[in-house]
Amino acid sequence: MILYINACARSISRTKRLADAVKEAALGKIDDTVEEIRLFDIDFPKTDESFLNKRDDLIAKGKFDDEGFALARQFAKADLIIIAAPFWDLSFPAVLKQYIEHINVTGITFEYTEDGIPKGLCRAKTLVYVSTAGGNFVPKEYGFNYVKTLAQSFYGIGDVRYIEAAGLDIYGADAERTVSLAIKEAADVWDEKTDSDKKGQNINKDFEECLNNKGDKTVLWEEVESKHLISDEWIDFRSTAFKLPDGSVFEPFYNYSRRNYVVIVATDTNGDYLIVRQYRPGIRSITNEFPAGGIERTDGKEYGPNDEWAEEALDAAKRELMEETGYESDDWRSITVIPSAASISANYAYLFEAKNCRKVGGQNLDDTEHLNVYKISKSELEQLIAERKFEQAVHVMAYLMAER
């Protein structure tokens, strides 16, 4: 079932037109049935003390079939969710917030783990948030990102998409063309999803080779000899000879091992990002970046694999966040593990996301660490990236992957 949540006040609405196109594109590809809710037609009860007490009592008694939970049950059983919400006052119409307050029901749309972390109970894998705006200043912190965080952190809906048509009321703007392009984008998104779901049919052979390491013998280098030029507790710097796929030998090829490290995309309870500014001697400059640091070892070395001598990457991330910022979090997610500089280095970066961070103490920095901590919004972070003032490549990648 496709659940279409209509938060549009006007009967002739550009947001609704765009959302209708998303719905039509999904019909037959995602599901064949649609249940539409017009939020402005619902007389929501006031969320006061008596309402909350009644709801808490019903939850405590396990009476989830009560009529007061009908919207929550409907939301939880949907296979796809489409929200049509125009951009109002930096967010969305208040009626959508009323709706959210009525579907956030412990035991129906989510539950808590023993550690107090929300766990989603909803069937849907995808939520599409559709919006239009008259101007081009459309920050997403208080509208889409709020819904996205709820969907991913509470409802268990990992695929949250945003379709927008903005700048519609600017003088001279071709609003019809802008909306039409957004409608085409919506249809193309479903086509891509449908194609990717047809596993075993029309398999892309290039993708299969990349995925299963086929054809590697034609490009593989063979190590002939390595000389350790510098090998101390800090670095293992080598000169290596490699036999290339055509049989020739290339030397010297300089490469090194340094310790693995963690990068933390950290946000506080308001959704602001925690960043640090510190001097980086490699580029002789002060950089803006996320909290990060090395995975400590107990064998006296500053490099090596993640073996029995190395602390767990998540433990390192928690420690580094606390040491550099004084913040801690109970809401952690592993993003990915990637080579730091695959051409010349054998170390790896472990990327983590930490949400709802709260300040519990001061900094506890190493002898060579001198850094300041700042809190910035999502739009401010993206401006720093666009203006090349947030330059660490792995940190930018961590942010982009956390946003997926």
Summary of the structure (lengths in Angstrom):
residues: 404
radius of gyration: 25.6
end to end distance: 24.4
largest distance: 80.8
contacts: 1166
relative contact order: 0.09
helix: 31%
strand: 31%
